[in-house]
């Protein structure tokens, strides 16, 4: 049936594209196709687009010519990484049916002169938009009631501080039958490394909710205030979104749910960052510490990393190609860094003079090393290196 519908749609889609091609000098239409199959992209691509639009419209104060309309697609529901989030964006963006967008793309591929330009959506963006515009995500009154009820069943008190723990691991893609290639060990974590961190946060009065999709290894902590939500039968697409909206902050290893926290403008503490090209360097919401990176057996400073190919590793096989080795922090060290971050959060991210000077120096080194390519990807470097890490490692890391 879908094949028949697709075939029927090609005819009116072709006619629409012909008309739009003729109107292009006075009216422009762009396609915005979200990477709906990836949680972080589904959360942040629309959010960043809308934030940039809002910021630019207040900055320019005038209409652009020709006027531009955007045709959004958040993909078929069955393939969305989070169906509740997909449903929200479909309404907010007035997204078009994916079958129709597919028809436009197919015709554009066959007849390039008719193809609609595609907006280059990003989860980074060079305008530092997350720092300049409020979130476009919201929790409705009925959703608030439902979320509170579900959290009560999980013994989570949303009126008290919540920390979301986000851990990237190999089991998720294995559960989908998608084997990971060479180099993924550099970005995956054994969740047990966070046991001490969780206990520290509990001791400081925070509830800790371990996020995930159900394929994770359990975190063996039996203590009041800790919820292994990832392995809970109550886990749902809706509750994924609701919990992110209620977080005080998140502790993350750079994977999907932390992007949702950023979309809600929740601060995130990133631990042991190995892949700089995927780090959210263009927002003040992000605070991070790096892993120690060795190339050809020699420890690399921030300046050496930022001015080399190592900073732009995307394909994880490049860790091996570039002869790069990472040295992961110990459980004790991660607890130490997160404790420092927690203190920073509790003083509203106000830095003392030494912390400010070191952070400024680090971001200047990053900006200079990443150059124009970095500016186009991240905008101004506004994320901060963890002050505890900097205070203890500035002598070699900033050399």
C-alpha positions in Angstrom: 0.0 0.0 0.0 2.8 2.4 0.9 4.4 1.8 -2.5 1.2 2.6 -4.2 0.8 5.8 -2.2 4.4 6.8 -3.0 3.8 6.3 -6.7 0.6 8.4 -6.6 2.3 11.2 -4.7 5.1 11.6 -7.3 2.8 13.2 -9.8 1.4 16.1 -7.6 4.9 16.4 -6.0 6.4 16.9 -9.4 3.9 19.6 -10.2 4.5 21.4 -6.9 8.2 21.4 -7.5 7.8 22.9 -11.0 5.7 25.7 -9.5 8.2 26.4 -6.7 11.0 26.5 -9.2 9.2 29.2 -11.2 8.6 31.2 -8.0 12.1 30.9 -6.6 13.2 34.5 -7.5 10.4 35.9 -5.3 9.6 33.0 -2.9 12.1 30.4 -1.6 11.3 27.1 0.0 13.9 25.0 1.9 13.6 21.5 3.2 14.5 20.8 6.8 14.9 17.1 7.3 15.8 16.2 10.9 18.1 13.3 11.7 15.2 11.7 13.4 16.8 8.3 14.0 19.3 9.8 16.5 18.1 11.0 19.9 20.5 13.9 20.2 19.8 15.2 16.7 16.1 14.9 17.1 16.3 16.9 20.3 18.7 19.7 19.2 18.4 20.2 15.4 15.0 21.8 15.6 15.8 23.6 18.8 18.9 25.2 17.5 17.2 26.2 14.2 14.4 27.9 16.1 16.8 29.6 18.5 19.0 30.9 15.7 16.0 32.1 13.9 14.7 34.0 17.0 18.1 35.5 17.7 18.7 36.6 14.1 15.3 38.1 13.7 15.8 40.3 16.8 19.3 41.2 15.5 18.2 42.1 12.0 14.9 43.7 12.8 13.7 43.4 9.2 12.4 40.9 6.7 14.8 39.2 4.3 14.1 39.0 0.6 13.1 36.7 -0.9 10.9 35.4 1.9 11.7 31.7 2.8 9.4 29.0 3.9 10.6 25.8 5.5 9.2 22.4 4.9 10.0 20.2 8.0 10.2 16.5 8.2 10.8 14.6 11.5 10.6 11.3 9.8 8.2 8.4 10.1 7.1 7.7 13.7 8.3 4.1 13.7 11.9 5.2 13.0 12.1 8.2 15.5 14.6 7.8 18.3 12.0 9.2 20.7 8.4 9.2 19.5 7.2 11.7 22.1 9.8 14.2 21.1 9.0 13.5 17.4 5.3 14.1 18.1 6.1 17.4 19.9 8.3 18.7 17.0 5.7 17.6 14.4 3.1 19.9 16.1 5.6 22.8 16.9 7.1 22.9 13.4 3.9 21.9 11.5 6.0 19.1 9.9 4.9 17.6 6.7 4.2 13.9 6.1 7.4 12.0 5.6 6.0 10.3 2.4 5.5 13.7 0.8 9.0 14.9 1.7 10.4 11.6 0.4 8.6 12.3 -2.9 10.2 15.8 -3.1 13.6 14.3 -2.5 13.2 11.5 -5.0 12.1 13.9 -7.8 14.9 16.3 -6.9 17.3 13.5 -7.3 16.0 12.6 -10.7 15.6 16.2 -11.8 18.3 18.3 -10.0 16.9 21.6 -11.5 13.7 21.0 -9.5 15.4 20.0 -6.2 14.6 22.1 -3.2 17.6 23.4 -1.2 18.1 21.6 2.1 18.9 23.5 5.3 22.1 22.2 6.9 20.7 21.4 10.3 23.3 21.0 13.1 23.5 20.1 16.8 26.3 22.6 17.3 25.7 25.7 15.2 28.1 28.7 15.1 25.7 31.3 16.6 26.0 30.2 20.2 22.2 30.1 20.1 21.6 28.0 23.2 23.2 30.8 25.2 21.1 33.5 23.5 17.5 32.2 23.3 15.1 30.4 25.7 14.1 26.8 25.0 11.3 26.0 22.6 10.5 22.7 24.4 7.7 22.8 27.0 5.9 20.4 29.2 2.1 20.9 29.1 -0.1 20.9 32.2 -1.5 17.4 31.5 2.0 16.1 30.9 3.2 17.7 34.1 0.6 15.8 36.0 1.3 12.5 34.3 5.1 13.0 34.7 4.7 13.6 38.5 2.6 10.6 38.9 5.0 8.3 37.1 8.0 9.8 39.0 6.2 9.1 42.3 5.9 5.4 41.3 9.7 5.4 40.8 10.2 7.2 44.2 11.6 10.3 42.4 10.6 13.6 44.0 10.6 16.2 41.2 10.4 19.0 43.8 14.0 18.0 44.9 17.3 18.2 43.0 17.7 15.6 40.3 20.9 14.7 38.4 20.6 12.7 35.2 23.5 10.3 34.6 24.0 9.7 30.9 26.5 6.9 30.0 27.5 5.8 26.5 28.0 2.1 26.1 28.4 -0.6 23.5 25.3 -2.6 24.4 22.9 -0.1 22.8 23.9 -0.6 19.2 24.6 -4.3 19.8 20.9 -4.6 20.9 19.9 -3.1 17.5 22.1 -5.6 15.6 24.5 -2.8 14.6 28.1 -3.8 15.4 30.4 -0.9 16.4 33.7 -0.5 14.5 37.3 0.2 15.4 37.8 2.9 17.9 34.5 2.9 19.7 36.2 1.7 22.9 37.5 5.3 23.1 34.0 6.8 23.7 32.2 3.9 25.4 32.2 3.6 29.2 31.7 0.9 31.7 28.9 2.3 33.9 30.5 0.9 37.1 33.1 3.7 36.9 30.3 6.0 38.1 29.4 4.2 41.3 31.5 6.4 43.5 30.2 9.5 41.7 26.6 8.5 42.3 27.2 7.8 46.0 28.9 11.2 46.3 25.9 13.0 44.7 23.5 11.1 46.9 25.5 12.1 50.0 25.2 15.8 48.9 21.4 15.6 48.8 20.8 14.9 45.1 18.6 12.3 43.5 20.4 10.5 40.7 18.5 9.0 37.7 20.5 6.8 35.4 19.1 7.4 31.9 19.1 4.9 29.0 17.1 2.8 26.7 17.0 -0.6 28.4 20.0 -2.3 26.9 22.5 -1.1 29.6 24.4 -3.1 32.2 22.9 -2.5 35.7 24.5 -0.1 38.1 24.7 -2.0 41.3 23.6 0.7 43.8 20.9 0.0 46.3 20.4 3.3 48.0 17.6 5.8 48.6 17.6 8.5 45.9 19.1 6.4 43.1 16.9 5.2 40.3 18.2 2.9 37.5 15.6 4.3 35.2 17.3 2.9 32.1 16.4 -0.6 33.3 13.0 0.3 34.7 9.7 -1.2 33.3 8.4 2.4 33.7 10.8 3.8 31.1 9.1 5.5 28.2 9.7 8.1 25.5 7.6 10.6 27.4 9.4 10.0 30.7 12.8 10.4 28.9 11.7 13.9 28.0 10.0 14.8 31.3 13.0 13.7 33.4 15.4 15.8 31.3 13.1 18.8 31.8 13.3 18.3 35.6 17.1 17.8 35.9 19.2 20.2 38.0 22.1 19.1 35.8 23.4 16.1 34.0 26.6 14.1 34.1 27.4 12.7 30.7 29.8 10.9 28.5 28.6 12.6 25.3 25.5 10.7 24.0 21.9 11.4 23.1 20.0 12.3 26.3 22.5 15.0 27.2 21.5 16.9 24.1 17.9 16.9 25.3 19.1 18.4 28.6 20.9 21.1 26.7 17.7 21.7 24.6 15.9 22.3 27.9 18.8 24.6 28.9 20.0 22.3 31.7 23.8 22.5 32.4 25.8 19.4 31.7 29.1 18.1 33.2 30.9 16.1 30.5 33.5 13.7 31.8 36.5 12.3 29.9 35.9 13.9 26.6 37.9 12.2 23.9 36.2 13.4 20.7 36.5 17.2 20.5 34.7 17.5 17.2 31.5 16.3 18.9 31.8 18.3 22.1 29.3 21.2 22.7 32.1 23.9 22.8 29.7 26.7 21.7 27.5 26.8 24.8 28.0 28.0 28.4 25.8 25.1 29.5 28.7 22.7 28.9 31.5 22.1 31.3 34.0 19.4 30.5 37.2 17.6 31.3 39.3 15.8 28.7 40.9 12.3 28.8 44.6 12.3 28.6 45.5 11.9 24.9 48.7 10.4 23.8 49.9 10.5 20.2 52.9 8.3 19.2 53.3 7.7 23.0 53.6 11.4 23.9 51.1 13.2 26.1 49.4 16.0 24.2 48.7 19.5 25.5 45.5 21.4 24.6 47.4 23.5 22.1 48.8 20.4 20.4 45.4 18.8 20.2 43.5 21.9 19.0 46.0 22.5 16.2 46.1 18.9 14.9 43.9 16.4 13.2 43.2 14.9 16.6 40.7 17.7 17.4 38.7 16.8 14.3 38.4 13.0 14.7 35.0 12.0 13.6 35.5 8.5 12.2 36.5 6.6 15.3 38.9 4.5 13.2 41.0 7.6 13.1 42.1 7.1 16.7 44.1 4.1 15.4 45.1 5.8 12.1 46.6 8.8 13.9 48.2 6.5 16.5 46.2 8.1 19.3 45.7 6.4 22.7 43.5 7.7 25.5 44.0 7.3 29.2 40.6 7.1 31.0 40.2 8.7 34.4 39.8 6.5 37.4 36.5 6.2 39.3 38.1 8.3 42.1 39.2 11.0 39.6 35.8 11.2 38.0 34.1 11.5 41.4 36.6 14.3 42.2 35.8 16.2 39.0 32.0 15.8 39.4 32.3 16.9 43.0 34.1 20.1 41.9 31.5 20.7 39.2 28.7 20.2 41.8 30.3 22.9 43.9 30.5 25.1 40.9 26.8 24.5 40.1 25.9 25.3 43.7 27.6 28.7 43.5 25.8 29.5 40.2 29.0 28.9 38.1 30.7 32.0 39.5 34.5 31.5 39.0 37.1 32.9 41.3 39.9 35.0 39.7 42.3 32.0 39.2 39.6 29.8 37.7 38.4 32.7 35.4 42.0 33.3 34.1 42.7 29.6 33.5 39.3 29.1 31.7 39.9 32.2 29.5 43.4 31.0 28.6 42.1 27.5 27.8 39.3 28.8 25.5 41.7 31.1 23.8 44.1 28.2 23.1 41.2 26.2 21.7 39.9 29.1 19.6 43.3 29.8 18.1 44.0 26.1 17.4 40.7 25.3 15.9 40.8 28.4 13.8 38.1 29.4 11.2 36.9 25.8 11.0 36.2 25.8 14.7 34.4 29.1 14.5 32.2 27.9 11.7 31.3 24.8 13.7 31.0 26.1 17.2 31.0 29.8 17.1 32.7 31.4 20.1 34.2 28.8 22.5 32.0 29.4 25.6 32.0 25.9 27.2 34.4 25.8 30.2 37.0 23.2 31.2 36.2 21.8 34.6 38.0 24.2 37.1 39.2 21.3 39.2 40.8 19.7 36.2 42.4 23.0 35.2 43.7 23.9 38.6 45.5 20.5 38.9 46.7 20.1 35.3 47.2 23.6 33.9 51.0 23.3 34.2 51.2 20.8 31.4 47.7 21.0 29.7 48.0 24.7 28.9 51.7 24.6 28.1 
